[in-house]
Amino acid sequence: MLSYIKRKLSESDSSTANNTVFGGALTRKIQQMALSNEAIPVGEDALLQDLGYQNADDLKETIYDILRSIRDPEKPNTLEDLNVIYEDGIFILPPTKANVSVVRIEFNPTVPHCSLATLIGLCIRIKLERSLPHNIKIDIYIKKGAHTTENEINKQVNDKERIAAAMENPNLRELVENCIKDED
């Protein structure tokens, strides 16, 4: 297929190729990629490139870089330092039917009865929502078997109304802001 595109493009100028060979659907970017032997992105990769990422790994690394600096609510460490957040816990899933990228974040509380696991999940969500400049569906879950009330917490940190209500509470909002603020 790529050789066919190259041959057709070399037979005519770009405007003719746009209008006759492909009915106007081949953009200049794709033409350049075809002529330079680059892979033409399709599906999920094309969607991620439209959002400014090279591929799923690029988005995963960006998300990890955003999350790694969140501070633990009780300790002077980051979630990365405590292995609550880890790169292997970030999954880029296939987009929704509405073509929205989906990211699943898995975190591991330090103890199975951690009383601040919901707050940590809230911090993860708020930090990502503020840091990512585009619409990405974010699913946040506690690592399977890592907490005694993981199902309830998973439900809370993925419920828009509960998130909004939590952020209206001034004390809780202050805790979240302190955990997610970037250190100078």
N, C-alpha and C positions, 0 to 999 in steps of 0.2 A: 504494500500500500504506500509506504513512504517513497519507494522508487517511482511509483506512478505519479505521486504528487510532484516530486522533483522534476520528472520529465515534462509534465504539463506546465509547470512554472517556467521551466527554461525555454519552452516553445513559444511562450507569449509573454508580454509584459504583465506586471502585477495587476493592472486594472482589468485587462482582458481575462486573466485567470480568475479574478474575483467575480466577474459578471457572467462568464460563459461556462467555465469548467465546474465551478462549485456554487453557482447561483448566489453569489454575494456572501456566502457563509464563512469563507476562509479569511480570517483577519490578517492584517500585516504581521502581527506577532507570530502567528502560526506559520505564515509564509517564510519568515526569517528562520524559524526553528527548523522547518522542513529542509531549507536550503543548506543549513549548517550542520545537518545530521543530528540535531538534538531531538530527544524524544518529545512528542507532542502530548501534553498532559490531557488525560481524559478522566471523567468521573470525579472521584474524591480528590485526586491530585490537582485537577483543574480548579475545583472549588477552593482548595487550600491556597493555591497560587493566586486566585482572585482576592483572597484575604491577606496576601502578602507573605505567605510561607512557602518555602521551597517544596516541602513535603510534610508528611505526618510527623517525622522525627524532628523537624524544625519547630513545629507547633508544640510538640511534647517538651522540647528543651526550653522553649520560651515560657511555657507554663511552669515548669520546674524552677526556672530562674525567678519567676514571680513569687512562687510559694515558699521557696527556701528561706526567705528572710523573715517570715512570720515568727513572732516571738511566742514562746509558751506562756500562758496566763499566770503560771505559778513560779516558774523557774527563769533564771536569767539567760536561758539558751533559746536557740531557734528550733523550730520543728524539724529542720534538717539535722541539727546537732543531736537531737534526741531520737532520730530515725522514725519520727512520726510521719514525716513526708519523705518519700523516696522516689527516685526516677522510675523505677519499675512499677510503681503504683499509679502511673498516669497512662491512660489508654485513649487512643484516638479511634473512635468507633465510626461506622458508616454514617453518612448524613441522613437526616430525616427525609420524609417524603417531600417536605417543603424546602429541601436542599439546605438545611442548616447543619453545620458541623456539630458533632456530639463528642464531648470529652468526659471521660469517667475518671474521677479522682478517688483513689483508695488511700485511706490513712490508717495508721496503726497506733492507737493510744498506748501510752507507756505501761499502763496496768489495766487488767480486765474490768475494773470497777471505777475507772477514771471519771470523776464527777464533772470534769470540764470538757468531755468529749464533744458535747453539743456546741459549746462555745468555740472549740477548735474548728469544727465543721462550719460554723457560722463565719469565722474569720477567713477560712479558705474561700468560701463563696463570695464574701464581700470583696476580698482582695482581688479575686479573678474578675468579678463583674466590673470593678473599677479600673482594672489594668488592661483588659482586652478591649480594643477599640471597635469591636464588631460583635455581631450577634452569634454567639456560640452557646449551644445547650450544655449546661454543666450538671453532671450527676455526681454527687459526692456520697461515698459509702465508707463505712468502717470495714477494715479487712475482716473477712469471714472468720468468726470464732475468736476475735480479738477483744470483744467487750460483752459484758453480761446482758446489756440492753441494746445491742446493736440495731435490732429491727426498729425499735422506737426512735432511736437517734437518727437512723437513716431516713425515716419518714419525716422527722422534724426538719432536717437540714436540706431536704428536697421539696419542701412545701412553701410556695411563694407567700401565702398569707402569713404563715408562722414567721418567716424571715422578716417580712415587712413589720409585723407586730413587735418582734424582738428588737428591731432597729429603731422603733419609736420609743423604747424604754431608754431614758437618758443614761442610767447607770450601766446598762448592758452595752449601749452604743459607745460609751467612753472606754469600757474594757476592750471592745473590738478595735476601736481606733488606736489604742495603745499597743495592741498586739500586731497590728498590720502596718503601723507607720514605718516609713523608711528611716533608718538611722543615718544621721548626717556625719 
